Amino acid sequence: MVQVPIAIVGCGGMGGRHLRALGALQESGMSNVDLVAVCDTREENAIFMADNAEQMLGKRPKVFISMADMKKNLPDIEAVSITTDSGSHHLVAEMAFDLGYHVLTEKPLSLTIRGCNRVLEAARRSGKVLSVAEQERRDPICRLNKALIDAGVIGNPYAFLHGSAGNGNDIIVWPWRHYKNVGGIFVDAGVHEVDKMMYYLGDIVEVFAVSKIWEPKRYKSDNLGVSNFYEHWYDEVPDSIDADAEDMVVSTLKYENGAVGQWTALYAGHGEKMNYSMIYGSKGSMRTARSRSGRPLSVTIDGADEIEGDAVLELVPEFHLDELSARLFGKDRLGSYSGPFEDADRFLVALEYYELGQCVTDDVEPEVTGYVGRKDLAVCSAALESSVLGRPVTIDEIENEETSNYESSINAHWKI
């Protein structure tokens, strides 16, 4: 199998998760990419990743502190994976395209639509691939979820009710997730939720929302969250921070197909934690998949008992996973799976890398293009803009930059 030479740019916690994914891809016997370099402006981070890569992959990638130097010294690299902090994605991606690389970038594509548009233009100029890392839709149970909806099992979708609450006043993973101009937890995590909501039911066209900052002071907890991926940097997190990014957004969503959604994202939830996700249609309802958990979804059709787990597969007899997903998760048809979060996480990112290799060698279009990534962000931006304006905001308004009051300070911060 032809292997595309690649580099990881950004060697912190997210970069480490991507490295684990490359290990899973290698173990699958279907690896079509070859990690030959790692790059980070903090050389100690790049060295740390190179050390881990040597143990995990059996080969040590070269270490760089700039992409320009990497391009000069290893000109055969064809693609880069961008795993820097969210605020810098657009800058690093634009630079990568100008250097002639294909790009897989972590979400969000940018913190603002203007930043997304700059990346899209850079991709157009270069003629290279732009893929956005939205791995949650690739979960086998999310794939099953989509197959059931497309098969009309619950009929015509009426409503999507989706929400979560938790975290209290903890710093969530890393301080920048609480700073509006360089991150923001609602945008950073919200694009994942939006991507699944539109993957299942199609485009969202209008949002009306209210947002709040309930916890302006955040505190360091005993761990950084998301398994142990970030613990290497635990001592760098301050004991407390002043947060200025929204930690609660409650939205009403209008879909192009007429369905209506309700989305609650509360990252300042004290006490009992909560997660719910339900789709109601003209024939029944579905408790949707929670990605990377392996937990089964369930379907309840009018006049029948709840159907869960492998029994759901009988409703979609033509449903099968692709070959790599089947290898990673053990079967090409499954209604649930077992195993730690860490394995599911690396398997799903491995699928993104395999697709990247296909894009480069076989001229395949990525499933999550830059335009999909921009629309994912636009829904989050529309919610925040709606809260500022006190009125519904259309996705067209956001994508065309007809209104951008909320994003203006972020654009000013990044000078775009």
N, C-alpha and C positions, 0 to 999 in steps of 0.2 A: 504494500500500500504506500502510495506517495505521501510523504509527510511534509507539511508546510512549516518552514522555520518561523517561529513566533517569539515575541517578547512580552513579558508582563511589565506594565508601567504603573507603579504604585505598589509598594511592598509592605503595606501595613496589614491589618486584619483581614480586609476584603481580598487583598492579593493572596494572602495565605489560604483563604477559602478556594480561590481559583487554582492555586497550586495543588490542593487536595483533589480538585476535580480532574486535573491532568493526570494525577495518579490513578484515579478511578478509570479514566479513559484508557490509560495504558494497560491496566489490569483486564479490561474488557476484550483486549485483542483487536480492537478496531481503531486504534489511535492513528489519526491522520494529521496531527500537528506535532511539532518538535520544539520544546522550550529551549532556546539557545541563549537567551539573555534576560536579565531582569534590570529594571531601571527605577531609581528613586532619587530625589534630590537629597535625601538623607542617606548617605552611603552605608551607615550601619544597618538600616532597614534592608537595603539591597543585599548586603552580605549575609544577613540573617536568613533571607529567603533563599539565597543561593546555597547556603549550608543545608537548609531543609530540603531543597530540591535534589541535591546530591544524594541524600539519604532516601528520598521517596522515589525518584526517577532513575537513579543509578548513574546520573551524569550531572556535572556542575555547570550551570549556565554562567556566562560572562556577566560581570557586574558593571553597571554604568550609572552615572548621576545626571546624564542629559541624553535626550533622544537624538540630538544632533550628533553628539559624539558616538552614540551607538550606531547611527546610520553610516558614519564615516568609517568605523572600524569593522562593522559587520553588515556590509551592504546587501547580503543575501536575505536578510530578514524581510518577510513579505507582509506580516500582519502583527499588530499589537493589541493587547487587551488592556484597557484602561480601568484601573481599580484605585484611583486616587480619591480624595474626598469629593463629595458631591458638587460643591461649588466650583471646582476647577475642571469638571469633565469637559465643558465646552472648549476651554482653552487648550487642554491637552489634545483633544480630538482634532481641533482645527490644525494644531501644529503637526500632528501625526499625518493628516492628509497632505499637508504641504510638503512633508518629507517623503511622500509616496507610499505610505502604508495603507493596507486594509485595516479596518478598525472594528473591534468589538468593545463597546464601552458599557460600563456599569450604568444602571439607571440612577437618577434621572439623566436624560440626555443633557440637560442644562437646568438651572434653577429658573430660567425665564424663557419665554418664547423667542425673544430676540437672540438669546444664546443658541437656542435650537436652530434657528434659521441660519445663523452663522455656520454651524456645523454642517447643516444640509447643503449650504452653498459650497463649503470647502470640499465635501464629498463629491458634489457635482463637478467641480473644477478638476478634481483628481481622477475621476472615473473609477474610484475604488469602492469597495464594499463598506457599508455602514450597518452594523447590527447592534441592537440595544439589548442588554442582558436582562430580559424579563423571564426568569426561569420558572416562576411559580406555575404558569399555565402548562408547563411541560410535565408536571407531576402526573403520574398515571391515573390518579383518581380525578384530577381536573380534566384530563382528556376524556375520561368516562363521563364526567359531568356534561361536557360539551356534546358528546355523542348522543346522550339521552335527550338533551334539549333539541338538537338538530333532527332527531328522529320523531319529535313531536310527542314524546311520552307524556308530558304534562300539558300538552296542548299549546295554545297561543299564550306566550308569557304576558302576565298582567303587571306583576310587581316584583321587585327585587329589594328585600329588606336585609341590610348588611351593617354590622357594627361591632365595635370592640371597646373595652375600657380596662384600664390598668395603669401601672407604673407610678402612681402617686406623684411624689416630688423627686424621684430618682433621676440622676443623669442617665439617659438611655444610650448605652453603648459608648458614645463619645460626645464631648461638649458641643461640637459643631452642629449636632442635631438639634440644638436649642437656640441657634443663632440664625436669624432670618436671612441675613445677607450672604451666608456661606453654607447654609444647610437647611435646617427646619425639619422637624420630625414628620409633620403632616405631609410635606412634599416628598421627603426621602422615602417614607414607608407608603404613603398614599398612592404613588404611581403604581406600586404592585397591586393594590386593591382595585384601582381603576382598570388596570390592564385585564384583570380577571373579569371584572364586571362587563367590560365591552367585548372580551373574548367570548363570553357566554351569550350575551343578548344583542350585540351590535353597538353602533356608535351612540354615545350620549350627545345630545344637541343643546341642552340648556341646564343651568344649575342655579338654584336659589339656596343661599346658605347663611349661617351665622357662625362666627368664629370668636374664640376667647383665648386669653392667656390667664389661666387659673394659678399657675405656679411660676411666678417670675424668679424665684430662687430655687435652684436645683442642687441636690446633694449627691455626693459619691456614695454608691452602695457597695456591698461586699464583693460584687462581681460586675463585670461590664455587660453581661447579657449575651445572647446569641451563642449558646454553648460556651466553649473556652477559647474562641477564635481570637479574642483581643487581649487576653490576660498578660501577654508579654509586655504590654504597654500600660499595665494597670497603675504603676507608680507615677506615670505622667499625668494622670487625671487629677485636677484640683479637687479639694474637699468640697467646694461649692462654686457655683457659677450664677451669673445673672442672665436669665433667659429672656429673649425677646421674640421668639417664634411661637406661633399659635400652638396650643396643646389641646384644643377642642374645636372641632368643626362638625356641625350638623347640617346636612345637605339634603335637598330634594332634587332628584335627577329626572330629566325627561329624555327618553330614548327616541331615536329616529323611528322605530317601529311602533311607537305609541305606548310602550311600557313605561312605568314610573318606578323610580328607585328612591329608597331612603337610606342614607349612609351616615352613620355616626362614628366619628373617630375621636375618642377621648383618651389622651395620653397623660391625663392628670387624675386618673381614677383611683381613689383610695378605697380600702375595704375589699369587697368581693370583686374578683376579676370577671369579665364577661366577654363572650364571643358568640355572635349569631350570624347566620347567613342562610336566608330562605328565598326561594323563587316560587311564586304562585302563578299558575296558569289556568287555562280554561277547562282542563281535565283533572288537575291535581297539583301537588306541590312537591318541592325537592329541598331537602336540607343539603346544601352544597358541600363539596369537598373542602377540607382544610389542608392546604398544601404542606408537604414535607412531614406530615403526621402519620400517614398510612391509614388513618381512620376511614371507615367506610362512609359513603354518602347514603342517603335514604330517599326513597320515593314513596309518596302516598297518593294513589289514584282514587278518585271518587268511588265510593262503594266497595273499596278493597282495603285489606290490611297493609300496614307499612312494609315495604320491601327494602332490604338492606344487604350490604356485603355482596358476596358472589351471586346471590339470587338476582341482583340488579342486572347482571350480565345477560340474563335470559331475555331482557327487554330490548337488547341491542345485539343480536347474534352476529352481525357483521363487524363489530368493534374489535380491533386488534391494535396493539402498540407496534411502533416501528422496531426494527431489529435491535438497535442499540438499547433502547428503553427496555426491551424484553430481556436482554443480556444483563443489564444493570440491576433490574428489579426482580428478575427470576422467572417471569412468565409474560406471554404476550396478551393475556387476558386475566385481569385480576380486579377484584372489588375492594380489596384492602391489601396492605402489606405491613410487615413488622420490621423493626430495626431502629437504630438511633437516628435522631435528627441529623447528626453529622453525616451519616451515609446518604440520606435522601438529599441533603444540601449539595454534597459533592457530585452525586449522580446527575442532578438536574443541571448543574453548571457544566458537567462533562458533555451533556447534550448540546449545549451552546457552542462549546469548542469544536465538537464534531461537525456541527453545521457550518461554523466558520471555515473549517478546512474544505468542506464541500463548496462553499461559496467561492473560495479562491481557485480551486482546481476545476470545478465543474460548472462555474457561472450560475450557481443556484442563488435565488433571492432569499435573504434571511426571512424567517417568519416574522420577527419584530424589526421592521425597518425603522429608519429615522423618522419617517412620517407617523408611524404607529407610536413611537416613543414621544414625539411632539404632542400628539393628541392625548396620550396618557397624562402628560404634564398639563395640558390645556384644561382638562377637567378639574385638576387640583387648583390651578390658577384661577379658573372661573369661580370656584367656591370662595376663595380668598378675596377675589375682586368683588363678588356679590356682597360679601359681608361689609366691605368698605363702602360700596355704593348704595346698599340697602334695596337692591332690586335684582330680579333674575338677570343672568348674564349668559349669552349664547357662546358656544364654543367657537363659532365663526368670528365673533368679536375678538376673542382672545387670540386665535391663531393669526388673524389679520392685523393684530396690534391696534385695533380700534379703541380699545380701552386697556390701560395697563397701570392704573394708579398704584396697586399693590406692588407690582414688580419694579416700579421706577427706582426705588432706593437700591434694589439689588443690581439693576443695570448700571446705576451710578457707581456702586461699589466696585464692579468689575470693569467699569469704563467701556461699556458696550452700548 
